[in-house]
Amino acid sequence: MPDDAAAADELARRFADGEPEALRAVFDRHGPAVQRLVRASLRDQADVDDVVQATFVSAWNGRHSYDPDKAGLLAWLLGITRRRIVDLLRARGRRQRDTDAAAATAPAEAPAAESPERVVDRLIVADGLRRLPDAQREVLELAFYADLSHPQIAERTGLPLGTVKSHLRRGMRKLRSELGGVPEEVTDDASRSRSPRPARP
Amino acid sequence: MTHPDPDHLVLLALDEQRSGPGDTAHLDSCTQCRDELEALRAVAGLGREAAAETALPPVSESVWDRIAAETGQPSPVAPRRRGFPRVARYGVVAAAAAAVAIAGTLVVTGQDEERVVAQAQLNRQPSAPDGASGRVRIVDSGSGSLRLKLELTGMPAPAGLYEIWLYDGKTTMIPLGVTVGTEADVAIPPNLTLQAFPVVDVSAQQLGQQEHGTSMVQGTLRG
């Protein structure tokens, strides 16, 4: 369902303020994307569940360090996710140097082309699309998913050509700025959170 | 130096328009526009790939339980669990009922008590008319067998028929039944794990068409 950017921003602020219901709302909204990113690196569902859990626990404990003006909530969460994946792989590596770790870390559903960075960017664009105003979202979805040209989009939607072009421009700009907001280094509060379970017997 | 119209760069990035000789000359000499075009192309590429990320399966409710326990969150759904097995800790699900019954809520309709074990809002896909949407409830009518109840809004009478599918989000789609109206009530095979097929899709089908037709509305089940 397309959702309004204002509601998403509001949720990010409620989360940063530590409102009790906000964590569940963030889990509902972004849990699938977090899980998707973990699945690009880890094959075992128990590992995936552990990293998803560790990500949300870290995020909640470190919510004070989240600055809604600096990064989108999803971008921040996915930064934490990547660190928790690394935590798990490192802990695993210390314990089971070779074969097990190699097997456990073999990309699950990921061909070589699918780097975590690419998956993160794609998830952020998908989320950014959801946050666009309806008209911009619709026009961009027709361009991206249905591969329609702008005259075809105008015909399909009944919008004037100039309007289609301006929706495309504004929508693309917003998506671009969402990507620009992906922090290189994210901060959370890992020290107060439990690391993912390092290894199973 | 006159920069190209911003709309023009966007269309170039979407590969809709070939760059003319004027563009090439300008882009060769203008770093700003070249960077802009490159950034827009990157967005366009990601946007095309993003289709794959729009119907992601939900996280297991058991993971939420663990997060809630660890962060001291209230878990208000817990008291509503009535007589359903809890999902095993690592998401190994024995039965469809268990997979979706985690956050079951109770709905009383008429004299019958039905438990809504999951639901989904179905969103319009690019081929559907404006305003098309749908709603799906997975209900357990008491015997443990699950049914999918569909309501469609804003959809035209189909040229052929509409077919309801469960989709794993990757490769497999399971047809559940058809409708030519705005409602459907179909059985879910008892051996099917809904958690593995969290996406509900309604497609327009030609009469006699076996394979999946054109997606009209789609959404992800939530417990």
Interface residues (C-beta under 8 A of the other chain):
Chain A: M1 P2 P20 L23 R24 F27 D28 G31 P32 A33 V34 Q35 R36 Q45 A46 D49 V52 Q53 F56 V57 W60 N61 E109 R118 D121 R122 L123 V125 A126 L129 L140 E141 L142 A143 F144 Y145 A146 D147 S149 H150 T157 K165 S166 L168 R169 M172 L175 R176 L179 R194
Chain B: P6 D7 V10 L11 A13 L14 E16 A39 L40 A42 V43 A44 L46 G47 R48 E49 A50 A51 A52 E53 T54 L56 P57 P58 V59 S60 S62 V63 W64 R66 I67 A68 E70 T71 Q73 P74 Y90 G91 Q121 N123 P126 S127 D130 K170 G219 T220 R222
